[in-house]
Amino acid sequence: MRALYVALFFALAPALGQGVQSTDDFMRFYSLVRQALCTLKITCALPADLVLPVGYDNYRPSVEKAQQILLMVPPERITRVYALLAGRYQGDKRGWPNLKILVDQSRRKDLAGWERKELQGYVTVVSGSSDGDDALSALVGSGLWLAYFQGNGVDKMYIVFGNDLWLEPQGPLVNQIKPLALMAIDLIEAASKREKEVK
């Protein structure tokens, strides 16, 4: 096992030494190293998927450029994201993203300003039922906090723990799961709306 770590370190050292700037660049390099180590019969045990930490400078372009944004994070955990989004709105709706925010019913009042008249049609705040026994409430309360950004050349999903700790899943499995996760959220949201209409 020690030999594996030594081989991996020497294989990835050039990328780290050149200061790879993005997780995408790192994953491309990592994929090449992984394939090379397997081809050379050193090891084929390295995973294809990784979860990599990203900082503010890494996720900021996603917030600033994306045209569709899904936030499933308590508001106080991503104050920097809200500040960036507020900066995008300068009294002109052109370029404003379609923003969907999933929150617990008890937190909805914290986002009242984001449903203001001039942003109607662009911002949707979604929450579960007040008694918290529906699927949407369970999803939001699961503690799996996600931020997903799409459009304008952006397709990034992050696991969010706070302003200063974001993780970006990378790899083929994650790319297959992303659309399924979004579809599940849309289905749960539609079911919650129907349930409220019936009541």
C-alpha positions in Angstrom: 0.0 0.0 0.0 2.9 2.4 0.8 4.3 1.8 -2.7 0.9 2.8 -4.2 0.9 6.1 -2.3 4.4 6.8 -3.3 3.6 6.1 -7.0 0.5 8.3 -6.8 2.4 11.2 -5.2 5.1 11.1 -7.9 2.4 10.9 -10.6 0.4 13.8 -9.3 3.4 16.0 -8.2 3.8 17.7 -11.6 0.1 18.9 -11.5 0.4 20.1 -8.0 3.7 21.8 -8.7 2.3 23.7 -11.7 -0.6 25.0 -9.5 -3.6 23.3 -11.1 -6.2 26.0 -10.8 -9.5 24.2 -11.1 -11.0 20.9 -10.0 -11.8 20.2 -13.7 -8.1 20.5 -14.6 -7.1 18.3 -11.6 -9.7 15.6 -12.6 -8.5 15.5 -16.2 -4.9 15.1 -14.9 -6.0 12.6 -12.3 -7.9 10.5 -14.9 -4.8 10.3 -17.1 -2.6 9.3 -14.1 -5.2 6.7 -13.0 -5.4 5.2 -16.5 -1.6 5.2 -16.8 -1.1 3.4 -13.5 -3.6 0.8 -14.5 -2.1 0.3 -18.0 1.4 -0.1 -16.4 -0.1 -2.7 -14.1 1.0 -0.7 -11.0 -2.6 -0.4 -9.7 -6.2 -0.3 -11.0 -7.6 0.4 -7.6 -7.8 4.2 -7.7 -11.5 5.4 -7.7 -12.9 7.2 -10.8 -14.9 9.5 -8.6 -13.5 11.9 -6.1 -14.9 14.6 -3.8 -12.6 17.6 -3.9 -12.6 20.7 -1.6 -13.2 24.1 -3.4 -12.8 27.6 -2.1 -14.7 30.8 -2.7 -12.6 31.7 -5.8 -13.5 28.3 -7.3 -17.3 28.5 -6.9 -17.7 32.2 -7.4 -17.7 32.0 -11.2 -20.5 29.4 -11.1 -22.6 31.8 -9.0 -21.8 34.8 -11.2 -22.5 33.1 -14.6 -25.1 30.3 -14.1 -28.6 30.8 -15.6 -30.3 28.1 -13.5 -29.5 27.8 -9.8 -30.8 25.4 -7.2 -29.9 26.1 -3.5 -30.8 23.5 -0.9 -28.9 25.1 1.9 -29.9 27.1 5.1 -29.6 30.8 4.3 -27.0 31.6 7.0 -24.7 28.9 5.6 -24.2 30.7 2.2 -24.2 34.4 2.9 -21.5 34.9 0.3 -23.6 33.3 -2.4 -26.6 35.6 -1.6 -24.2 38.6 -1.7 -23.0 37.6 -5.1 -26.6 37.0 -6.3 -27.7 40.4 -5.0 -24.8 41.9 -6.9 -26.1 40.4 -10.1 -29.4 42.3 -9.8 -29.0 46.0 -10.5 -32.6 46.9 -11.3 -32.3 45.1 -14.6 -33.7 41.6 -14.9 -31.6 40.8 -18.0 -29.1 38.2 -17.1 -30.8 37.3 -13.8 -30.8 33.5 -13.2 -33.8 31.3 -12.6 -33.2 30.7 -8.9 -35.0 28.0 -6.9 -34.4 27.9 -3.2 -35.5 24.9 -1.1 -35.9 25.6 2.6 -37.6 24.3 5.7 -41.0 25.9 6.2 -39.7 27.6 9.4 -37.0 29.4 7.4 -39.3 30.7 4.7 -39.6 34.1 6.3 -35.8 34.6 6.1 -36.1 34.6 2.3 -39.1 36.9 1.9 -37.0 39.5 0.2 -36.1 37.1 -2.5 -39.7 36.7 -3.6 -40.2 40.5 -4.1 -42.4 41.7 -7.0 -39.6 42.6 -9.4 -38.1 39.1 -9.1 -41.3 37.2 -9.6 -40.8 34.6 -12.3 -37.1 34.4 -11.6 -37.0 33.4 -7.9 -39.0 30.5 -6.5 -38.8 29.7 -2.8 -40.0 26.2 -2.1 -40.8 24.6 1.3 -42.6 21.6 2.6 -45.8 21.6 4.7 -46.1 23.3 8.0 -46.3 20.0 9.9 -43.1 18.8 8.2 -44.3 15.3 7.4 -44.0 15.5 3.6 -41.2 14.3 1.3 -39.9 17.8 0.6 -39.5 18.6 4.3 -37.7 15.3 4.8 -35.3 16.2 1.9 -34.6 19.7 3.1 -34.1 18.5 6.6 -31.8 15.6 5.6 -28.7 17.7 6.2 -27.5 17.0 2.6 -27.0 20.6 1.6 -26.6 21.1 -2.2 -25.9 24.0 -4.5 -26.3 23.3 -8.2 -25.4 25.8 -11.0 -26.2 25.3 -14.7 -26.1 27.3 -17.9 -23.7 29.7 -19.6 -21.1 26.9 -19.8 -21.6 26.1 -16.1 -22.6 22.6 -14.8 -21.5 22.4 -11.2 -22.9 20.6 -8.2 -21.5 21.2 -4.7 -22.0 19.8 -1.3 -22.1 22.7 1.1 -21.2 22.9 4.7 -20.8 26.7 5.0 -19.3 29.7 3.3 -15.7 28.4 3.6 -16.3 24.7 3.1 -17.6 23.4 -0.2 -16.9 20.0 -1.7 -17.3 19.2 -5.4 -18.0 15.6 -6.4 -16.3 14.8 -9.7 -16.4 11.7 -11.9 -18.6 9.6 -14.2 -20.9 8.3 -11.4 -21.6 11.9 -10.2 -22.4 13.0 -13.7 -25.0 10.3 -14.0 -26.5 11.1 -10.5 -26.9 14.8 -11.1 -29.9 14.7 -13.4 -31.5 12.1 -11.3 -31.2 14.2 -8.2 -32.7 17.2 -10.0 -35.6 15.1 -11.3 -36.3 13.7 -7.8 -36.4 17.3 -6.4 -38.8 18.4 -9.2 -41.1 15.4 -8.6 -41.1 16.0 -4.8 -41.8 19.7 -5.3 -44.7 18.9 -7.7 -46.1 16.3 -5.2 -45.9 18.9 -2.4 -47.8 21.5 -4.5 -50.6 19.0 -5.3 -50.8 18.0 -1.6 -51.2 21.7 -0.6 -53.9 22.2 -3.3 -55.9 19.2 -2.1 -55.8 20.5 1.5 
